[in-house]
């Protein structure tokens, strides 16, 4: 599972995550700290808890985030690979 909390610790606004990003000393970098970071992610809403306890029944196994914050969900690895290429192409345009 991918966790993007380390991105909150960055000072620049690039999309690509590098190994250096995982070493940033910050309370938001959950690769270096134990537990949840401060803020809303550490205080889930009742709806979030309900969603975790009773997840939607779907066939989706993969997802990729677009630069605009939207997501593409895929049922197969082949679909996921296409979605990743689509997002990568969009990021270079």
Secondary structure as GFF3:
##gff-version 3
##sequence-region A 1 93
A	DSSP	three_ten_helix	5	9	.	.	.	ID=ss1
A	DSSP	three_ten_helix	19	23	.	.	.	ID=ss2
A	DSSP	three_ten_helix	40	42	.	.	.	ID=ss3
A	DSSP	alpha_helix	46	53	.	.	.	ID=ss4
A	DSSP	beta_strand	62	65	.	.	.	ID=ss5
A	DSSP	beta_strand	71	74	.	.	.	ID=ss6
A	DSSP	alpha_helix	77	92	.	.	.	ID=ss7
###
